[in-house]
Amino acid sequence: MTRRRVTGTLTIREISHEVSLDVWHVSPASTEEGRLTLTATAVLDRRDWGLTWQRPIQQIADEVHLALTIQFLPASSDEGEE
């Protein structure tokens, strides 16, 4: 697997912060079929976006683990046709 780092801006509730995602190319064989599957992960602190409450909620950690699976598919040959 090839690992890269992608950085961008994440905005939640009108508060923006730079976030870096670790991205992996999951299945190289899928590119032969015209698909590309990537996995991305990051660890965020919800308090950085103002996600706090008046009293502590024990079930919600301050550190949030974000995990994404992204699949790119080829455009169909009839796309845009009616």
Secondary structure by P-SEA (a helix, b strand, c coil): cbbbbbbbbbbcccbbbbbbbbcccccaaaaaacbbbbbbbbccccccccccccccccccccbbbbbbbbbbbccccccccc
